[in-house]
Amino acid sequence: MPHVIVKMIEGRSEEQKAALTVELTKAVMSSLGCTESSVSVAIEDVPREGWTDKVYVPEIQQRPELIYKKPGYDPFK
């Protein structure tokens, strides 16, 4: 029962979110060998000014053991 949570800076359209959901679902099914009915996807919009404090520090910087793909940016530079 994979549940994918996507946090991204606000501003994407509902159409973009729907397209991302379709592609993520396909990727999860293909990679994990599960059915579409077992996949769920949540998308959380985060204000740009809150990204570093609400996402980068607590979920990326402070939890490196969970990160399988590191970002190519440093918000502190």
C-alpha positions as protocol buffer text, in pm:
chain_id: "A"
residue {
  index: 1
  type: MET
  ca { x: 0 y: 0 z: 0 }
}
residue {
  index: 2
  type: PRO
  ca { x: 237 y: 273 z: -110 }
}
residue {
  index: 3
  type: HIS
  ca { x: 135 y: 627 z: -20 }
}
residue {
  index: 4
  type: VAL
  ca { x: 337 y: 898 z: -193 }
}
residue {
  index: 5
  type: ILE
  ca { x: 352 y: 1246 z: -43 }
}
residue {
  index: 6
  type: VAL
  ca { x: 471 y: 1527 z: -267 }
}
residue {
  index: 7
  type: LYS
  ca { x: 553 y: 1863 z: -115 }
}
residue {
  index: 8
  type: MET
  ca { x: 620 y: 2140 z: -361 }
}
residue {
  index: 9
  type: ILE
  ca { x: 625 y: 2515 z: -379 }
}
residue {
  index: 10
  type: GLU
  ca { x: 275 y: 2640 z: -451 }
}
residue {
  index: 11
  type: GLY
  ca { x: 172 y: 2760 z: -793 }
}
residue {
  index: 12
  type: ARG
  ca { x: 114 y: 2447 z: -1001 }
}
residue {
  index: 13
  type: SER
  ca { x: -225 y: 2405 z: -1165 }
}
residue {
  index: 14
  type: GLU
  ca { x: -472 y: 2129 z: -1086 }
}
residue {
  index: 15
  type: GLU
  ca { x: -400 y: 1990 z: -1432 }
}
residue {
  index: 16
  type: GLN
  ca { x: -27 y: 1970 z: -1353 }
}
residue {
  index: 17
  type: LYS
  ca { x: -100 y: 1800 z: -1022 }
}
residue {
  index: 18
  type: ALA
  ca { x: -331 y: 1550 z: -1189 }
}
residue {
  index: 19
  type: ALA
  ca { x: -65 y: 1472 z: -1455 }
}
residue {
  index: 20
  type: LEU
  ca { x: 200 y: 1426 z: -1185 }
}
residue {
  index: 21
  type: THR
  ca { x: -33 y: 1194 z: -995 }
}
residue {
  index: 22
  type: VAL
  ca { x: -85 y: 976 z: -1303 }
}
residue {
  index: 23
  type: GLU
  ca { x: 289 y: 951 z: -1371 }
}
residue {
  index: 24
  type: LEU
  ca { x: 378 y: 883 z: -1007 }
}
residue {
  index: 25
  type: THR
  ca { x: 114 y: 612 z: -989 }
}
residue {
  index: 26
  type: LYS
  ca { x: 253 y: 446 z: -1303 }
}
residue {
  index: 27
  type: ALA
  ca { x: 609 y: 464 z: -1166 }
}
residue {
  index: 28
  type: VAL
  ca { x: 509 y: 316 z: -830 }
}
residue {
  index: 29
  type: MET
  ca { x: 316 y: 33 z: -997 }
}
residue {
  index: 30
  type: SER
  ca { x: 605 y: -45 z: -1231 }
}
residue {
  index: 31
  type: SER
  ca { x: 879 y: -20 z: -969 }
}
residue {
  index: 32
  type: LEU
  ca { x: 704 y: -200 z: -686 }
}
residue {
  index: 33
  type: GLY
  ca { x: 482 y: -441 z: -875 }
}
residue {
  index: 34
  type: CYS
  ca { x: 162 y: -325 z: -714 }
}
residue {
  index: 35
  type: THR
  ca { x: -182 y: -247 z: -848 }
}
residue {
  index: 36
  type: GLU
  ca { x: -322 y: 98 z: -913 }
}
residue {
  index: 37
  type: SER
  ca { x: -584 y: 50 z: -644 }
}
residue {
  index: 38
  type: SER
  ca { x: -314 y: 13 z: -379 }
}
residue {
  index: 39
  type: VAL
  ca { x: -140 y: 345 z: -461 }
}
residue {
  index: 40
  type: SER
  ca { x: -240 y: 678 z: -311 }
}
residue {
  index: 41
  type: VAL
  ca { x: -85 y: 1018 z: -376 }
}
residue {
  index: 42
  type: ALA
  ca { x: -108 y: 1337 z: -170 }
}
residue {
  index: 43
  type: ILE
  ca { x: 19 y: 1676 z: -284 }
}
residue {
  index: 44
  type: GLU
  ca { x: 95 y: 1950 z: -35 }
}
residue {
  index: 45
  type: ASP
  ca { x: 152 y: 2304 z: -160 }
}
residue {
  index: 46
  type: VAL
  ca { x: 405 y: 2497 z: 47 }
}
residue {
  index: 47
  type: PRO
  ca { x: 455 y: 2874 z: 25 }
}
residue {
  index: 48
  type: ARG
  ca { x: 798 y: 2961 z: -120 }
}
residue {
  index: 49
  type: GLU
  ca { x: 889 y: 3166 z: 187 }
}
residue {
  index: 50
  type: GLY
  ca { x: 819 y: 2868 z: 413 }
}
residue {
  index: 51
  type: TRP
  ca { x: 1001 y: 2600 z: 211 }
}
residue {
  index: 52
  type: THR
  ca { x: 1331 y: 2606 z: 400 }
}
residue {
  index: 53
  type: ASP
  ca { x: 1180 y: 2602 z: 749 }
}
residue {
  index: 54
  type: LYS
  ca { x: 884 y: 2372 z: 680 }
}
residue {
  index: 55
  type: VAL
  ca { x: 1036 y: 2123 z: 436 }
}
residue {
  index: 56
  type: TYR
  ca { x: 1409 y: 2152 z: 369 }
}
residue {
  index: 57
  type: VAL
  ca { x: 1540 y: 2162 z: 726 }
}
residue {
  index: 58
  type: PRO
  ca { x: 1308 y: 1913 z: 900 }
}
residue {
  index: 59
  type: GLU
  ca { x: 1255 y: 1665 z: 615 }
}
residue {
  index: 60
  type: ILE
  ca { x: 1568 y: 1682 z: 402 }
}
residue {
  index: 61
  type: GLN
  ca { x: 1853 y: 1819 z: 611 }
}
residue {
  index: 62
  type: GLN
  ca { x: 1759 y: 1654 z: 941 }
}
residue {
  index: 63
  type: ARG
  ca { x: 1652 y: 1317 z: 797 }
}
residue {
  index: 64
  type: PRO
  ca { x: 1924 y: 1223 z: 546 }
}
residue {
  index: 65
  type: GLU
  ca { x: 1871 y: 851 z: 609 }
}
residue {
  index: 66
  type: LEU
  ca { x: 1533 y: 878 z: 434 }
}
residue {
  index: 67
  type: ILE
  ca { x: 1652 y: 1069 z: 127 }
}
residue {
  index: 68
  type: TYR
  ca { x: 1708 y: 853 z: -182 }
}
residue {
  index: 69
  type: LYS
  ca { x: 1750 y: 1146 z: -421 }
}
residue {
  index: 70
  type: LYS
  ca { x: 1919 y: 1455 z: -280 }
}
residue {
  index: 71
  type: PRO
  ca { x: 1823 y: 1798 z: -410 }
}
residue {
  index: 72
  type: GLY
  ca { x: 2074 y: 1983 z: -624 }
}
residue {
  index: 73
  type: TYR
  ca { x: 2027 y: 2311 z: -443 }
}
residue {
  index: 74
  type: ASP
  ca { x: 2125 y: 2461 z: -108 }
}
residue {
  index: 75
  type: PRO
  ca { x: 1877 y: 2715 z: 28 }
}
residue {
  index: 76
  type: PHE
  ca { x: 2146 y: 2861 z: 253 }
}
residue {
  index: 77
  type: LYS
  ca { x: 2369 y: 2980 z: -31 }
}
